Structure formats: structure tokens, C-alpha cells
Amino acid sequence: MTAAEHHIVPRQPPTSGPSGPSGSSGASGSSGSSGSSGSSGSSGDGDGTSPDDRRRVIRRRLITLTIIVLLIGIPAGYLVISAGQSRRSGKDKEAEAAAQGLREDWPSGMQRRIFELPIPGNAQGVQYYETNNWKASRMYVKFRTTSAGLDRFLSGVGTGRAALETGKVTIGERDIKITGWYFGPGVDWSGTVHTNKDPRPTQNITVNMTDPAAPVVYVVSASTP
């Protein structure tokens, strides 16, 4: 066969090959991914919050509530305990004072100023003691003085002899039990109560006037914080 007789086959263009399958696979892939993303978005509780997030929120709220309870409860409990201790301490001090009796001495200058007790300089047999609790502070004082000394004392307190009521005892039963003072019959008693506005003290004054030249003064000066 000669070259002229040889049959020439025309050159064919290249085919796209796997474009068809790849296209179908792409479509299926996109549809699959779109389906999966849709399903994952709808897998929550409907409000976009996962169970883990909700647990964390609940845990934070519980912690906050616990802190608030502690901040309120601890100081309140402390105040209750302190008040109870103060009451017990005050009762213990009063019982101790009653057991020991009045102290044979003068109150300090500061105590006399606080309780407004201007004991005259010529006073004899001065006795005192002080009690404090959460309700009030009290100074108990007993002394003997002269008629002029009594006038100076009453004037220094802010009252006078005219305020003394014959036959009147102004020291209460509670204070009598603590001091052991006697205010029974057979004695010429006179008494008065000098009241001041808080926080200044109020003085309950009772005087043994059996010997007018040497009166014995009993005072309970109470101050409320």
C-alpha cells in the first residue's frame, strides 16, 4: 500500500473524562453537607444554647447565690453571738461586783466626770463600784459627808436639798440586791431622782438623814449608751 492509499483518521479532541461523575459527586457532596449542617443546627434546645452552656450558667448562679448568703448570714450570726456574749458578760460582771461588795476607795476622776458624781472633798467612808453591760453602765457610790457637803454634792449634780422627798427611797430592788444596801424602817430617808437627757447619766439619790449633821449618801448613776 502506498502512502497515497493510506487512510488518514482525523484527530479527535480530548474528552472531559470524569467531569460528569465529578459534577454529580459535587452536587451530592454539597447537598450532604447542607443536610448535615441543618441537622447540627437543629440539634440544640431550640434557643441556640447547648446543654453544657446551660450547666455552666446554672453553676455560676449557684455560686453567686452561695456568696450572697455567706455575705449576709455570717455578719448577722456574728452580731447575734456578740449580743449574747455581751449580755452574759454584763450579768457576770454584776454578779462579780455583788459578790465582792463595794470597793473601799474613791472612783477615779474620769469615772466621776462620766457619771457626774461630784463627791465633796470632805467625804468619808467612800465606797463604789461600776458595772457595764449592753443596756447601761452604772456607778454605785456611798459616802458620809457634812450638811454643807451634801448641799455641794446636790448642787454639783444639778439639783438641791429642796428636791429631797422625806420618806422616799429612790434606789430600786435590783440595785439593792447588787449592793446589799439597807433601806428599811427606823431610818430617816429622803430621796430624789435627777434625770438627764441621754447619753448623760441619771442619778437616783437616797440620803440617810437620821443625823442631819452627818448625812450618808447613796447614789446609783446610770448611763445608757
Backbone as a ProteinNet text record, in pm:
[ID]
protein_1_A
[PRIMARY]
MTAAEHHIVPRQPPTSGPSGPSGSSGASGSSGSSGSSGSSGSSGDGDGTSPDDRRRVIRRRLITLTIIVLLIGIPAGYLVISAGQSRRSGKDKEAEAAAQGLREDWPSGMQRRIFELPIPGNAQGVQYYETNNWKASRMYVKFRTTSAGLDRFLSGVGTGRAALETGKVTIGERDIKITGWYFGPGVDWSGTVHTNKDPRPTQNITVNMTDPAAPVVYVVSASTP
[TERTIARY]
86.7	0	89.1	53.9	132.8	81.3	162.6	124.4	-1.3	-25.3	-146.4	-268.4	-248.1	-363.9	-392.9	-307.1	-324.9	-439.4	-532.4	-648.8	-607.9	-628.9	-590.1	-710.8	-696.4	-805.3	-795.7	-902	-893.6	-866.3	-792.1	-755.3	-877.1	-905.5	-1022.6	-987	-1075.3	-1047.9	-1054.6	-977.4	-977.1	-1113.1	-1148.4	-1278	-1263.8	-1379.3	-1375.3	-1361.3	-1374.9	-1348.5	-1441.2	-1386.4	-1463.1	-1543.2	-1556.5	-1627.7	-1770	-1831.6	-1968.8	-1977	-1899.3	-1907.7	-1872.5	-1763.5	-1721.2	-1829.6	-1898.7	-2007.8	-2116.2	-2151.6	-2256.2	-2213.5	-2083.1	-2035.3	-2034.5	-2001.7	-2004	-2142.7	-2240.6	-2376.9	-2419.7	-2383.6	-2422.6	-2352.8	-2222.3	-2146.1	-2207.1	-2244.8	-2299.7	-2433.2	-2513.9	-2642.3	-2624.5	-2523.3	-2497.6	-2454.1	-2361.5	-2311.5	-2419.1	-2502.5	-2611	-2706.9	-2731.4	-2820.7	-2761.9	-2630.9	-2569.8	-2564.7	-2534.6	-2529.7	-2667	-2769.5	-2904.9	-2939	-2898.4	-2929.9	-2854.7	-2724.1	-2648.1	-2707.2	-2755.5	-2815.1	-2942	-3013.9	-3139.3	-3121.9	-2994.9	-2973.9	-2975.8	-2977.2	-2980.2	-3117.1	-3140.3	-3265.7	-3369.2	-3337.9	-3433.8	-3401.5	-3317.9	-3283	-3136.3	-3070.6	-2930.8	-2833.2	-2876.3	-2788.9	-2768.6	-2642.9	-2612.4	-2630.1	-2647.3	-2660	-2540.8	-2419	-2300.1	-2308.5	-2355	-2366.9	-2469.6	-2579.7	-2682.5	-2631.7	-2554.1	-2498	-2402.8	-2322.8	-2229.8	-2304.4	-2415.1	-2494.5	-2554	-2610.1	-2669.8	-2563.7	-2443.6	-2336.3	-2293.2	-2284	-2246.1	-2350.8	-2478	-2584.3	-2581.8	-2555.2	-2546.4	-2430.5	-2317.7	-2201	-2231.8	-2296.8	-2332.5	-2428.1	-2529	-2625.1	-2556.8	-2463.4	-2390.9	-2310.6	-2245.5	-2164.9	-2253.5	-2371.1	-2462.6	-2510.1	-2546	-2591.4	-2481.6	-2358.2	-2246.9	-2222.3	-2228.2	-2203.1	-2308.1	-2431.8	-2538.7	-2543.8	-2530	-2550.5	-2440.7	-2314.4	-2203.1	-2205.1	-2216.1	-2223.3	-2343.2	-2459.4	-2577.8	-2557	-2499.7	-2471.5	-2372.2	-2272.8	-2172	-2235.6	-2328.6	-2394.5	-2478.5	-2547.6	-2628.6	-2540.2	-2429.1	-2337.3	-2277.1	-2237.2	-2176	-2274.3	-2401.8	-2502.3	-2522	-2526.2	-2540.6	-2423.3	-2301.4	-2182.6	-2180.9	-2224.5	-2227.5	-2324.8	-2443.5	-2540.8	-2485.8	-2423.6	-2367.7	-2254.1	-2171.7	-2060	-2109.9	-2216	-2270.8	-2326.1	-2397.1	-2451.1	-2339.2	-2233.4	-2120.2	-2053.4	-2037.2	-1972.8	-2056.3	-2188.9	-2275.3	-2270.7	-2270.8	-2263.1	-2130.9	-2021.8	-1889.5	-1885	-1943.5	-1945.9	-2025.5	-2141	-2223.6	-2150.8	-2073.6	-2000.9	-1888.2	-1823	-1709.9	-1753.6	-1871.4	-1917.3	-1855.5	-1896.8	-1845.3	-1696.5	-1627.8	-1483.7	-1460	-1376.4	-1345.8	-1242	-1290.9	-1199.4	-1282.4	-1212.8	-1279.4	-1280.1	-1388.3	-1383.3	-1279.9	-1227.8	-1130	-1197.4	-1112.5	-1166.9	-1246.7	-1201.1	-1272.9	-1408.6	-1413.6	-1540.9	-1639.5	-1588.7	-1677.4	-1730.7	-1645.5	-1691.6	-1794.3	-1766.1	-1857.5	-1994.5	-1997.1	-2123.8	-2176.5	-2106.3	-2148.3	-2176.8	-2071.8	-2081.3	-1977.1	-2013.1	-1918.8	-1908.7	-1844.4	-1831.3	-1754.9	-1809.2	-1741	-1606.8	-1515	-1380	-1372.4	-1469.7	-1466.6	-1537.4	-1575.9	-1648.7	-1562.9	-1626.8	-1559.1	-1627.7	-1551.1	-1607.4	-1658.7	-1588.3	-1634.3	-1621.6	-1728.8	-1732	-1793.9	-1747.5	-1804.8	-1777.4	-1848.3	-1807.2	-1893.2	-1842.8	-1903.9	-1938.4	-2053.6	-2091	-2126.1	-2099.9	-2130.2	-2190.4	-2292.7	-2345.3	-2399.3	-2463.4	-2507.8	-2623.2	-2690.6	-2803.3	-2761.5	-2678.2	-2645.8	-2517.3	-2458.7	-2344.4	-2390	-2349.1	-2392.2	-2272.4	-2280.7	-2183.2	-2258.2	-2216.5	-2275.9	-2179.1	-2228.9	-2143.5	-2215.9	-2137.4	-2188.2	-2080.9	-2122.7	-2026	-2099.5	-2022.2	-2073.8	-2012.1	-2092.3	-2042.6	-2105.5	-2086.5	-2147.7	-2272	-2345	-2464	-2425.6	-2316.4	-2269.9	-2220.2	-2154.5	-2106.1	-2221.1	-2331.7	-2449.7	-2503.6	-2507.4	-2555.6	-2465.4	-2333.4	-2241.1	-2259.6	-2278.5	-2297.4	-2424.3	-2535.6	-2663	-2656.7	-2593.3	-2580	-2493.1	-2385.9	-2298.3	-2367.1	-2458.6	-2534.3	-2630.8	-2683.2	-2780.7	-2915.2	-2918.9	-3043.6	-3017.2	-3102.2	-3082.2	-3156.1	-3134.9	-3195.5	-3349	-3402.8	-3548.6	-3609.3	-3527.6	-3578.5	-3588.9	-3523.6	-3529.5	-3668.2	-3728.2	-3861.8	-3846.5	-3899.9	-3889.3	-3960.6	-3893.8	-3951.6	-3942.6	-3876.2	-3869.8	-3734.1	-3738.6	-3618.7	-3623	-3521	-3520.8	-3430.5	-3367.6	-3283.5	-3372.9	-3371.9	-3459.9	-3414.9	-3508	-3480.2	-3362.8	-3354	-3243.2	-3109.4	-3096.6	-2971.3	-2946.2	-3053.3	-3037.2	-2979.8	-3026.4	-2973.2	-2826	-2788.3	-2648.3	-2558.5	-2603	-2516.9	-2526.1	-2643.9	-2662.9	-2696.4	-2727.6	-2763.7	-2895.6	-2909.4	-3030.8	-3110.1	-3239.3	-3326	-3456.5	-3443.2	-3560.3	-3607	-3702.7	-3759.6	-3659.1	-3694.9	-3610.3	-3504.1	-3507	-3409.5	-3486.1	-3437.6	-3499.7	-3444.3	-3518.3	-3473.6	-3532.7	-3455	-3501.9	-3440.6	-3515.2	-3461.7	-3512	-3438.1	-3477.1	-3414.4	-3472.6	-3418.1	-3387.4	-3260.2	-3220.3	-3201.9	-3291.5	-3293.3	-3225.2	-3140.4	-3075.3	-3113.5	-3098.2	-3124.2	-3007.6	-3038.4	-2932.3	-2842.6	-2711.5	-2643.8	-2595.1	-2634.1	-2591.7	-2659.4	-2593.5	-2648.5	-2762	-2843.4	-2949.8	-2910.5	-2924	-2882.4	-3002.8	-3005.7	-3102.8	-3031.8	-3077.1	-3008.4	-3100.1	-3047.7	-3118.7	-3022.9	-3073.5	-2987.5	-3043.1	-2952	-2986.2	-2970	-3085.9	-3084.9	-3107.6	-3083.1	-3102.5	-3016.7	-2892.8	-2805.6	-2787	-2863.4	-2856.1	-2717.4	-2636.1	-2502.4	-2405.1	-2439.9	-2351.8	-2435.5	-2497.3	-2581.6	-2498.1	-2560	-2496.8	-2569.6	-2492	-2549	-2530.8	-2637.3	-2636.8	-2677	-2595.2	-2623.7	-2606	-2699.8	-2682.3	-2692.7	-2582	-2579.5	-2574.4	-2678.3	-2690.5	-2684.9	-2602.4	-2586.6	-2621.7	-2705.9	-2744.1	-2665.5	-2593.6	-2513.6	-2599.4
-118.1	0	121.3	214.3	335.5	437	541.9	647.4	714.6	722	788.6	709.7	576.4	492.4	473.4	520.4	502	590	532	606.3	688	816.9	908.1	930.7	900.1	918.9	1058.3	1135.2	1272.4	1269.3	1367.6	1377.8	1420.9	1347.7	1373.3	1465.6	1558.1	1644.9	1564.1	1605.2	1531.8	1539.6	1429.1	1422.9	1475.9	1523.2	1576.9	1468.9	1347.3	1233.6	1234.9	1244.5	1226.8	1346.9	1449.8	1568.5	1535.4	1443.6	1405.9	1348.4	1243.4	1185.4	1285.1	1370.6	1461.9	1562.7	1607.2	1700.7	1642.5	1517	1455.9	1439.4	1409	1390.2	1521.1	1633	1764.3	1799.6	1768.5	1801.7	1724.7	1595.2	1513.9	1559.5	1603.7	1648.4	1772.8	1870.5	1993.5	1968.7	1881.1	1852.2	1780.8	1694.6	1621	1715.1	1808.7	1896.1	1991	2036.9	2123.8	2051.5	1924.8	1846.7	1828.9	1801.7	1777.7	1905.2	2020	2143.2	2177.9	2152.3	2178.8	2094.8	1968.7	1880.7	1920.2	1966.8	2006.3	2131.8	2226.1	2347.2	2318.3	2218.9	2188.4	2090.4	2050.6	1951.2	2012.8	2151.9	2215.3	2208.1	2301.6	2300.5	2392.8	2445.8	2533.9	2680.6	2713.6	2853.1	2880	2788.4	2808.6	2785.1	2735.6	2711.6	2562.2	2524.2	2382.1	2341.2	2213.1	2167.5	2206.4	2203.9	2243	2388.8	2476.3	2617.9	2639	2567.5	2581.4	2535.4	2428.2	2380.3	2483.7	2548	2649.5	2769.2	2810.1	2921.6	2888.3	2767.6	2725.7	2720.9	2669	2660.6	2799.6	2895.8	3031.4	3095.2	3070.4	3126	3068.6	2938.9	2876.8	2932.9	2954.9	3011.7	3152.9	3233.5	3370.9	3372.2	3284.2	3276.5	3236.7	3141.3	3097.3	3211.9	3289.8	3402.8	3506.3	3534	3631.6	3585.1	3456.7	3401.7	3412.6	3382.9	3391.6	3535.6	3629.2	3769.3	3824.9	3777.3	3825.2	3745.2	3614.7	3527.7	3536	3543.2	3542.9	3666.4	3791.6	3907.5	3904.8	3859.5	3853.8	3755.4	3641	3543.4	3596.5	3670.8	3728.2	3828.6	3912.5	4011	3943.2	3835	3763.6	3704.5	3643.7	3583.8	3691	3804.9	3913	3969.3	3985.2	4036.7	3941.6	3811.2	3712.3	3713.9	3724.3	3730.1	3855.1	3968.1	4093.5	4085	4026.3	4012.2	3924	3812	3722.1	3790.1	3866.7	3935	4037.2	4113.2	4211.9	4147.7	4036.4	3966.9	3912.1	3860.6	3807.7	3917.7	4036	4146.6	4192.5	4198.6	4239.1	4137.5	4009.8	3905.9	3913.1	3939.8	3951.1	4069.8	4183.3	4301.2	4275.2	4208.4	4178.4	4087.4	3993.8	3900.4	3970.8	4064.9	4133.2	4246.1	4299	4412.1	4541.9	4650.9	4781.8	4792.6	4864	4884.4	5006.2	4989.4	5098.8	5190.9	5283.4	5375.3	5479.3	5579.5	5680.2	5637	5664.8	5645	5739.5	5701.6	5787.8	5918.6	6018.8	6145.9	6130	6043.4	6021	5957.4	5859.6	5795.7	5896	5983.8	6084	6181.6	6213.3	6304.2	6234.8	6109.3	6036.9	6020.1	5983	5957.3	6080.6	6193.4	6320.6	6305.9	6265.5	6243.8	6332	6454.6	6547.5	6521.7	6412.6	6376.4	6487.6	6540.7	6650.4	6606.4	6700.6	6667.1	6619.1	6655.7	6613.7	6480.7	6411	6284.8	6179.5	6096.3	5987.8	5854.8	5745.6	5612.3	5592.6	5648.6	5639.9	5495.9	5445.9	5313.1	5324.3	5237.8	5243.7	5113.6	5092.2	5004.9	5034.7	4987.5	5017.6	4887.9	4887	4773.1	4823.6	4739.9	4775.2	4654.6	4679.1	4575.9	4643.2	4564.4	4618.1	4716.1	4717.3	4808.8	4939.8	4931.6	5052.9	5032.1	5144.7	5144.6	5210.7	5153.3	5206.1	5226.3	5334.8	5359.9	5366.1	5281.2	5277.7	5346.6	5444.5	5520.7	5540.2	5526.8	5555.4	5636.2	5739	5817.4	5895	5933.3	6018.9	6157	6258.7	6394.5	6483.4	6613.1	6709.3	6768.4	6849.4	6913.2	7003.6	7079.1	7165	7080.6	6966.8	6878.4	6820.4	6788.2	6736.8	6842	6968.6	7075.5	7092.3	7083.1	7096.8	6982.4	6862.7	6746.7	6761.7	6794.6	6807.4	6919.1	7030.1	7140.4	7101	7025.5	6981.8	6885.1	6805.1	6712.7	6788.9	6901.7	6979.8	6987.6	6953.6	6958.5	7031	7011.4	7078	7006.3	7054.9	6990.6	6994.1	7096.5	7108.9	6994.2	6929.4	6818.8	6688.8	6681.4	6559.4	6543.8	6428.2	6399.4	6312	6359.6	6287.5	6152.9	6049.5	5915.3	5842.2	5899.6	5837.5	5770.2	5645	5569.8	5553.2	5602.8	5601.2	5492.5	5412.3	5302.3	5180.3	5121.6	5010.8	4878.2	4781.2	4649	4581.5	4595.6	4533.2	4583.1	4714.8	4772.3	4739.9	4725.1	4686.5	4546.1	4456.4	4319.8	4317.3	4401.6	4404.3	4463.1	4569.9	4639.3	4583.9	4529.8	4486.7	4602.8	4719.5	4835	4810.4	4873.2	4858.8	4988.7	4977.9	5095.2	5065.8	4997	4958	5066.9	5029	5126.1	5159.8	5265.4	5307.4	5407.4	5451.9	5547.3	5659.6	5783.6	5897.4	5908.9	5851	5851.9	5971.4	6022.3	6125	6093.5	6116.5	6080	6165.1	6159.1	6228.8	6158.8	6181.1	6129.5	6248.8	6261.2	6369.4	6311.1	6349.7	6291.5	6383.8	6325.2	6396	6331.3	6405.5	6352.8	6265.8	6149.6	6060.3	6134.8	6107.1	5999.8	6039.1	6153.9	6190.9	6099.1	6074.9	5979	6037.9	5947.8	5982.9	5930.4	6016.8	5978.5	5953.4	5834.7	5802.5	5824.4	5921.9	5963.1	5938	5868.4	5847.8	5883	5959.7	6010.1	5965.1	5914.3	5883.3	6012.6	6072.3	6199.8	6183.8	6063	6039.6	6135.3	6158.6	6259	6368.9	6477.5	6581.7	6642.4	6636.9	6694.3	6601.2	6474.2	6376.8	6283.2	6335.2	6251.8	6150	6034.5	5930.2	5926.7	5938.9	5950	5819.3	5772.3	5654.3	5700.2	5666.3	5712.2	5596.4	5585.9	5498.1	5587.8	5603.4	5685.7	5593.5	5599.3	5508	5585.2	5533.8	5595.1	5494.8	5534.5	5448.1	5486.2	5389.8	5422.7	5477.1
0	0	0	-84	-93.9	4.1	20.4	114.6	70.9	-57.8	-105.1	-73.1	-66.6	-43.2	105.9	193	339.1	387.9	467.8	518.4	641.4	630.5	740.9	828.5	958.8	1057.2	1117.1	1113.5	1169.3	1319.5	1366.7	1510.2	1591.1	1700.6	1783.7	1900.3	1935.6	2053.6	2182.7	2282.4	2410	2478.1	2536.4	2607.1	2748.6	2812.7	2950.1	3052.6	3013.3	3102.6	3222.1	3344.4	3468.7	3511.5	3417.6	3461.2	3503	3430.1	3465.4	3603.6	3631.1	3765.1	3871.2	3841.9	3945.9	3973.6	3868.5	3887.9	3973.9	3948.9	4027.9	4170.7	4185.7	4322.3	4395.8	4325.2	4389.5	4434.1	4348.8	4386.7	4507.3	4502.7	4617.1	4742.3	4726.1	4844.3	4902.5	4818.2	4872.4	4939	4872.1	4934.7	5066.7	5074.9	5200.5	5309.2	5271.3	5374.3	5421.3	5327.4	5366.9	5459.5	5432.9	5519.8	5656.5	5662.8	5792.9	5874	5805.3	5880.9	5934.3	5855.2	5903.5	6022.5	6016.9	6128.4	6251.9	6235	6353.2	6414.3	6330.9	6384.9	6461.8	6426.7	6495.4	6609.2	6640.2	6745.2	6883.5	6898.3	7029.4	7092.6	7193.3	7266.6	7204.2	7085.9	7023.2	7045.3	7151	7176.3	7146.3	7081.2	7043.8	7157.1	7275.8	7391.1	7408.2	7415.2	7432	7578.1	7606.4	7745.7	7831.4	7774.9	7852.5	7894.2	7803.6	7837.5	7948.4	7940.3	8043.9	8179.5	8181.6	8307.8	8367.2	8279.9	8329.6	8387.8	8321.8	8372.5	8509	8520.4	8648.7	8757.7	8723.5	8822.3	8869.8	8775.8	8813.6	8904.6	8874.9	8958	9099.6	9108.3	9240.9	9320.7	9255.4	9323.7	9371.9	9285.3	9323.5	9441.9	9439.8	9549	9678.9	9670.7	9791	9850.5	9764.3	9812.8	9881.6	9822.1	9882.2	10019.1	10027.3	10156.7	10261.7	10222.3	10317.4	10360.8	10266.3	10299.5	10394.9	10382.5	10470.7	10600.1	10588.4	10703.7	10807.5	10762.7	10858.8	10948.4	10892.4	10982.6	11075.6	11025.7	11111.5	11226.7	11195.2	11301.1	11402.7	11353.6	11443.2	11538.8	11486.3	11571.2	11680.3	11642.5	11741.5	11851.2	11809.2	11907	11997	11937.4	12015.4	12117.3	12073.7	12166.8	12284.8	12254.6	12361.4	12457.2	12401.3	12485.7	12571.1	12512.3	12587.4	12704.8	12678.2	12787.4	12898.3	12858.3	12960	13035.7	12961.7	13025.9	13127.4	13087.8	13180.3	13306.6	13290.2	13407	13495.3	13431	13507.7	13588.4	13526.5	13597	13715.4	13695.7	13805.4	13919	13882.5	13985.5	14060.1	13985.1	14048.1	14143.4	14098.8	14184.7	14311.1	14295.4	14412.3	14509.3	14453.4	14540.5	14614.8	14548.1	14610	14702	14680.8	14759.7	14710.9	14771.4	14733.9	14766	14679.9	14697.8	14785.7	14886.7	14979.6	14915.7	14834.4	14766.9	14692.5	14640.8	14559.6	14413.2	14342.4	14197.7	14137.3	14023.4	13957	13912.8	13886	13839.9	13711.3	13621.2	13496.1	13522.3	13612.8	13645.1	13704	13789.3	13848.9	13745	13646.3	13540.7	13450.2	13413.1	13323.6	13388	13515.8	13584.4	13659.1	13644.3	13702.7	13852.6	13924	14068.4	14139.1	14170.4	14235.3	14385.8	14422.5	14564.9	14636.4	14745.8	14815.5	14872.9	14879.6	14924.4	15068.1	15152.6	15293.6	15316.4	15207.3	15221	15289.1	15368.3	15439.3	15408.2	15427.4	15405.2	15263	15165.6	15027.1	14977.1	14918	14857.4	14717.4	14626.8	14491	14417.2	14312.4	14202.9	14079.9	13966.6	13837.7	13766	13700.6	13616.7	13477.5	13378.9	13239.3	13169.5	13092.1	13003	12878	12791.1	12662.6	12675.1	12790.9	12809.7	12875.5	12979.7	13055.4	13134.8	13174.5	13265.6	13395.7	13508.9	13637.9	13731.1	13805.9	13911	14043.5	14137	14270.3	14366.1	14440.6	14532.5	14665.7	14773.6	14907.5	14981.1	15053	15131.6	15241.3	15343.9	15451.3	15435	15459.4	15444.2	15551.7	15540	15631.2	15565.3	15641	15585.3	15467.7	15483.4	15374.3	15257	15288.5	15182.6	15101.7	15170	15099	15002.2	15049.7	14962.5	14840.3	14861.6	14748.7	14649.2	14701.7	14613.7	14530	14596.5	14525.8	14421.5	14458	14363.2	14244.2	14269.5	14161.2	14066.1	14118.9	14034.1	13945.4	13999.1	13922.4	13989.5	14118.8	14193.8	14325.2	14426.9	14555.3	14666.3	14787.4	14904	14895.5	14832.6	14822.5	14741.7	14657.9	14575.6	14654	14771	14852.2	14913.5	14890.5	14945.2	15069.6	15181.3	15307.3	15299.3	15348.2	15349.8	15217.1	15119.3	14987.3	14964.7	14918.4	14879.3	14728.3	14660.5	14513.6	14455.1	14539.5	14490.9	14470.8	14349.5	14317.7	14376.9	14375.9	14432.2	14362.9	14234.1	14159.4	14211.4	14229.2	14277.5	14424.4	14500	14641.3	14651.5	14563.8	14565.7	14528.3	14433.7	14390.4	14498.7	14564	14660.6	14801.9	14836.2	14973.4	15065.7	15010	15092	15164.7	15281	15361.7	15357.5	15327	15325.8	15400.9	15511.2	15589.7	15684.2	15769.2	15865.2	15975.2	16053.2	16163.3	16121.9	15996.2	15943.7	15874.5	15889.9	15823.1	15680.9	15587.1	15447.3	15372.6	15280.9	15187.5	15051.7	14945.3	14814.3	14700	14591	14469.7	14349.6	14234	14108.5	14018.6	13980.2	13889.5	13750.1	13659.5	13525.2	13425.9	13343.4	13234	13101.8	12994.7	12861.7	12817	12759	12710.1	12611.7	12616	12689.3	12827.8	12881	13016.4	13117.2	13230.8	13327.8	13410.1	13463	13557.1	13694.6	13797.1	13932.4	14022.3	14081.4	14186.2	14319.5	14395.9	14518.8	14638.4	14737.3	14864	14977.3	15074.6	15183.1	15317.8	15401.7	15540.6	15620.8	15659.7	15730.3	15880.2	15931.7	16075.4	16156.2	16112.6	16173.3	16069.7	16078.3	15975.4	15959.5	16062.9	16055.1	15983.6	15972.8	15906.6	15819.2	15714.9	15629.2	15551.3	15523.8	15442.6	15307.9	15200.8	15066.9	14992	14927.5	14841.4	14700.9	14603	14465.9	14368.5	14274.7	14159.1	14035.6	13966.7	13846.2	13725.5	13641.9	13529.5	13398.2	13306.3	13176.2	13068	12973.2	12862.3	12739	12676.6	12557.6	12446.1
[MASK]
+++++++++++++++++++++++++++++++++++++++++++++++++++++++++++++++++++++++++++++++++++++++++++++++++++++++++++++++++++++++++++++++++++++++++++++++++++++++++++++++++++++++++++++++++++++++++++++++++++++++++++++++++++++++++++++++++

